[in-house]
């Protein structure tokens, strides 16, 4: 019997999703997507260095958050732990979460999200009526964003939940002798000004937003007080770009880096974010381009060689 290849298991949001394709209409097709994503770049570097062939399983899904990523990783590891050698986690934003059907929700683009899903007819065609369950889910998400999520209590609960995912995955991988690498690609929380602009665009009051807890230094200070911090710090060589460890995520870049490593980013609208509604043309796209994907893969590879190889 032939020996099965060892597996590199990757997870992430649209920054890792091989099916992501930009909808900015003025861009030519070759600049919208279709290039190798960063998990593939890491795999190529590993195979070149070791001479060993690996199987890459990329479970990334656009729009997903830590709840989806943790669920998918644990399910796959439970079935194939003896074959998995690497787990690569591309960290997303912490305000993203799934509904009961495992559909991704992003609270920063409420108007776009609430009209995103439609029922389908028996013939498979899309019908012109909305999924009322999804609408109520989005409305509840907007209410929590305005009233609960960015209070001191809300931020603490969000931090506790997402650090528990990281703590648990570290334990699972360490106990199964799997090499775990977490690269925080997106900033954990929205900027304070961006958050206010989003809520105001919905016609809602920002009175409940606590400016103090939107400060990354406050957030990091609280993270270090959680029961998860000690084990995460002990395993810090497996984590890159994480603010609790005093690092910046991949998307914290200079204007020059953004212009070189992103698909298309209108830097002149930095202080005036566009909150797109369903059906409107996409005007900006900050996703990694081909050079950006290579940059992520190379940085993760260099981190692995320096700390774990």
Phi and psi in degrees as a GROMACS rama.xvg file:
@    title "Ramachandran Plot"
@    xaxis  label "Phi"
@    yaxis  label "Psi"
@TYPE xy
-69.8999  140.215  UNK-2
-74.55  131.729  UNK-3
-70.4213  146.96  UNK-4
-66.1524  149.216  UNK-5
-71.4314  149.226  UNK-6
-105.493  137.162  UNK-7
-102.038  114.924  UNK-8
-101.376  120.163  UNK-9
-118.507  148.837  UNK-10
-144.394  155.537  UNK-11
170.786  -168.803  UNK-12
-102.968  -146.012  UNK-13
-65.3882  -19.0785  UNK-14
-67.7404  -13.7926  UNK-15
-123.932  -10.037  UNK-16
-70.0771  115.974  UNK-17
-67.8684  -11.7376  UNK-18
-94.9533  1.60388  UNK-19
-68.5369  136.44  UNK-20
-143.876  122.574  UNK-21
-64.4548  142.981  UNK-22
-103.474  10.5668  UNK-23
-68.4092  113.695  UNK-24
-73.053  -27.2439  UNK-25
-79.0887  -7.71219  UNK-26
-81.3598  142.426  UNK-27
-68.6316  154.971  UNK-28
-53.4415  -38.1546  UNK-29
-69.8794  -11.0352  UNK-30
-105.737  7.22594  UNK-31
-100.075  -18.7665  UNK-32
156.267  -169.243  UNK-33
95.4872  0.345701  UNK-34
-90.278  165.973  UNK-35
-63.2211  137.376  UNK-36
-89.0115  166.249  UNK-37
-59.3022  -33.7361  UNK-38
-60.8039  -33.4684  UNK-39
-68.9493  -37.3928  UNK-40
-62.9286  -42.4249  UNK-41
-62.0267  -44.2278  UNK-42
-59.5133  -44.366  UNK-43
-62.6175  -41.4717  UNK-44
-63.4851  -41.5815  UNK-45
-64.7748  -44.8423  UNK-46
-66.5783  -37.7075  UNK-47
-64.7739  -38.3884  UNK-48
-74.8767  -40.313  UNK-49
-97.7227  -22.2801  UNK-50
75.1763  10.4355  UNK-51
-105.105  138.27  UNK-52
-90.1298  131.586  UNK-53
-117.404  155.748  UNK-54
-100.569  126.31  UNK-55
-97.3225  123.384  UNK-56
-111.876  108.987  UNK-57
-104.344  109.34  UNK-58
-98.7364  11.8548  UNK-59
-61.642  146.648  UNK-60
-140.205  130.143  UNK-61
-58.8004  137.01  UNK-62
82.9997  -4.04814  UNK-63
-79.5722  159.018  UNK-64
-119.635  -168.017  UNK-65
-64.6848  -30.5752  UNK-66
-65.1044  -44.2377  UNK-67
-63.6087  -45.8086  UNK-68
-62.7297  -44.0159  UNK-69
-64.7051  -43.0376  UNK-70
-61.9066  -45.1438  UNK-71
-67.972  -41.077  UNK-72
-64.2879  -46.9597  UNK-73
-63.6896  -38.6974  UNK-74
-62.4175  -43.8361  UNK-75
-71.9898  -40.1257  UNK-76
-64.5084  -38.0573  UNK-77
-59.1617  -31.1375  UNK-78
-91.0413  -29.9437  UNK-79
-132.645  29.3555  UNK-80
-59.2591  -32.2621  UNK-81
-73.8272  -15.004  UNK-82
-104.28  -16.9468  UNK-83
-84.6909  127.509  UNK-84
-105.237  -32.3088  UNK-85
-130.149  142.576  UNK-86
-121.361  122.353  UNK-87
-112.59  119.633  UNK-88
-115.896  114.724  UNK-89
-91.6994  106.496  UNK-90
-67.3132  134.857  UNK-91
-103.984  -170.326  UNK-92
-79.998  147.585  UNK-93
-85.7303  -4.27508  UNK-94
-90.0746  -0.224783  UNK-95
-86.5899  141.037  UNK-96
-157.578  171.34  UNK-97
-105.886  154.826  UNK-98
-89.3141  -174.922  UNK-99
-67.5655  -19.8101  UNK-100
-90.0055  7.91697  UNK-101
63.2189  40.2794  UNK-102
-99.2588  134.736  UNK-103
-76.0881  140.44  UNK-104
-127.001  133.327  UNK-105
-119.275  110.22  UNK-106
-67.3442  -16.4798  UNK-107
-78.5328  -13.0138  UNK-108
-127.307  56.098  UNK-109
-55.3855  -49.2205  UNK-110
-61.2263  -36.8161  UNK-111
-70.82  -43.1054  UNK-112
-68.5729  -38.598  UNK-113
-67.2586  -22.3678  UNK-114
-104.941  13.838  UNK-115
-74.9929  -39.788  UNK-116
-105.5  140.555  UNK-117
-127.952  150.111  UNK-118
-66.1075  155.03  UNK-119
-113.725  142.705  UNK-120
-74.0587  173.319  UNK-121
-63.6115  -25.0408  UNK-122
-85.1148  2.66092  UNK-123
88.953  -5.44193  UNK-124
-82.1766  153.452  UNK-125
-76.2546  134.579  UNK-126
-101.338  158.649  UNK-127
-94.1769  51.2715  UNK-128
-143.243  150.348  UNK-129
-92.9335  159.076  UNK-130
-78.8426  102.863  UNK-131
-63.9866  -32.9514  UNK-132
-60.8493  -41.6253  UNK-133
-66.9023  -40.3497  UNK-134
-58.8589  -45.7132  UNK-135
-65.3065  -37.3761  UNK-136
-61.4958  -43.4683  UNK-137
-66.8914  -40.9119  UNK-138
-63.3893  -39.4319  UNK-139
-64.3255  -37.4032  UNK-140
-63.869  -41.2225  UNK-141
-64.33  -42.7733  UNK-142
-58.9278  -45.1338  UNK-143
-65.2617  -37.976  UNK-144
-61.473  -43.9602  UNK-145
-73.3736  -35.8926  UNK-146
-112.602  -25.6422  UNK-147
-125.696  -43.1896  UNK-148
-64.2324  -32.6469  UNK-149
-112.664  28.4783  UNK-150
-87.1626  172.315  UNK-151
-62.1498  -42.7598  UNK-152
-62.7064  -42.9763  UNK-153
-65.078  -44.8983  UNK-154
-63.2287  -40.4408  UNK-155
-61.6691  -43.1185  UNK-156
-65.0369  -40.1541  UNK-157
-63.6519  -44.3132  UNK-158
-62.0381  -46.3193  UNK-159
-56.7892  -45.67  UNK-160
-63.6553  -48.2711  UNK-161
-75.9487  -31.6801  UNK-162
-67.5242  -29.77  UNK-163
-65.5546  -35.2267  UNK-164
-63.6167  -46.5804  UNK-165
-64.5255  -46.2074  UNK-166
-58.2555  -44.9464  UNK-167
-66.416  -43.1941  UNK-168
-67.1691  -36.6924  UNK-169
-59.4095  -45.3201  UNK-170
-63.9088  -44.6073  UNK-171
-60.4213  -47.0975  UNK-172
-68.2135  -43.8101  UNK-173
-61.9593  -41.4242  UNK-174
-68.5295  -24.937  UNK-175
-103.309  11.0222  UNK-176
55.4699  41.3348  UNK-177
-103.609  135.408  UNK-178
-80.3555  116.798  UNK-179
-105.638  132.331  UNK-180
-132.998  122.8  UNK-181
-114.057  119.866  UNK-182
-116.074  113.023  UNK-183
-75.9525  106.921  UNK-184
-89.8223  -35.6067  UNK-185
-112.077  150.806  UNK-186
-61.7979  144.868  UNK-187
-66.189  -45.0516  UNK-188
-125.025  153.116  UNK-189
-67.5036  154.191  UNK-190
-59.9074  148.43  UNK-191
-56.3757  -47.3095  UNK-192
-64.6966  -42.4153  UNK-193
-60.8872  -43.5118  UNK-194
-60.6257  -45.3431  UNK-195
-61.7443  -42.3362  UNK-196
-65.0905  -37.6675  UNK-197
-63.4528  -48.7116  UNK-198
-65.0772  -40.4145  UNK-199
-65.149  -31.948  UNK-200
-67.8038  -20.0126  UNK-201
-87.3512  -3.55636  UNK-202
77.9581  24.4649  UNK-203
-108.297  157.967  UNK-204
-77.9128  145.493  UNK-205
-103.5  15.4023  UNK-206
-60.8378  -28.6562  UNK-207
-86.0461  -6.7913  UNK-208
-77.4783  125.517  UNK-209
-94.6926  108.882  UNK-210
-61.7159  -34.8525  UNK-211
-59.1892  -44.9023  UNK-212
-78.5942  -6.91421  UNK-213
-84.883  -3.37719  UNK-214
-79.9117  120.472  UNK-215
-54.8993  -32.062  UNK-216
-67.1527  -37.8076  UNK-217
-65.1173  -44.7732  UNK-218
-60.1857  -45.8394  UNK-219
-65.1736  -38.3675  UNK-220
-61.4065  -41.8942  UNK-221
-68.0458  -40.4036  UNK-222
-54.7683  -41.345  UNK-223
-70.0014  -13.7211  UNK-224
-93.028  -8.98046  UNK-225
-75.7657  159.351  UNK-226
-68.1199  -10.9361  UNK-227
-87.5515  -18.5075  UNK-228
-62.2447  -44.0745  UNK-229
-57.7548  -47.2112  UNK-230
-69.9696  -37.6797  UNK-231
-64.4023  -43.9203  UNK-232
-63.3087  -39.5128  UNK-233
-61.2399  -25.5193  UNK-234
-109.625  25.3598  UNK-235
-62.3735  -21.9015  UNK-236
-67.4116  -12.531  UNK-237
-97.2744  4.22253  UNK-238
-128.233  135.419  UNK-239
-130.887  138.072  UNK-240
75.376  25.0441  UNK-241
-104.606  127.241  UNK-242
-65.9799  -30.1898  UNK-243
-61.7205  -26.118  UNK-244
-96.7261  12.5608  UNK-245
79.0825  22.5195  UNK-246
-115.311  164.852  UNK-247
-105.054  141.927  UNK-248
-69.1125  168.244  UNK-249
-59.5429  -35.3393  UNK-250
-80.7022  2.34071  UNK-251
-88.381  90.5716  UNK-252
-130.43  162.733  UNK-253
-73.0883  164.745  UNK-254
-59.7832  -39.9389  UNK-255
-62.8967  -41.8687  UNK-256
-66.8133  -39.9448  UNK-257
-62.388  -42.2035  UNK-258
-65.8199  -29.3504  UNK-259
-86.789  -31.9738  UNK-260
-110.296  -2.94887  UNK-261
-109.932  158.649  UNK-262
-61.8271  -58.6917  UNK-263
-161.309  125.056  UNK-264
-136.978  116.155  UNK-265
-79.703  89.6616  UNK-266
-67.1338  -19.1177  UNK-267
-70.6683  -17.0866  UNK-268
-100.66  24.7773  UNK-269
-54.1869  -42.5664  UNK-270
-94.5561  3.98853  UNK-271
-131.27  75.444  UNK-272
-62.9265  149.028  UNK-273
-100.064  118.67  UNK-274
-100.609  93.7857  UNK-275
-76.0663  140.919  UNK-276
-96.4492  158.496  UNK-277
-57.5093  134.292  UNK-278
95.9357  -19.9744  UNK-279
-78.3403  149.382  UNK-280
-68.3998  140.987  UNK-281
-76.7324  126.353  UNK-282
-102.779  -27.4869  UNK-283
-132.479  157.124  UNK-284
-153.339  110.991  UNK-285
-97.4482  13.8093  UNK-286
-69.521  154.724  UNK-287
-61.8773  135.915  UNK-288
-86.4849  -166.531  UNK-289
-59.9273  -42.8089  UNK-290
-66.9861  -35.9382  UNK-291
-65.4354  -41.9926  UNK-292
-63.1737  -41.236  UNK-293
-64.0161  -39.4395  UNK-294
-61.5193  -43.8805  UNK-295
-63.1758  -49.4533  UNK-296
-60.2031  -41.4265  UNK-297
-67.4784  -41.4907  UNK-298
-66.1558  -39.7255  UNK-299
-67.1681  -39.2749  UNK-300
-63.3009  -46.0381  UNK-301
-62.3863  -38.2621  UNK-302
-62.7839  -43.2466  UNK-303
-62.5561  -47.8613  UNK-304
-61.3207  -41.416  UNK-305
-71.9167  -31.5927  UNK-306
-110.877  -28.5567  UNK-307
-128.653  -20.4622  UNK-308
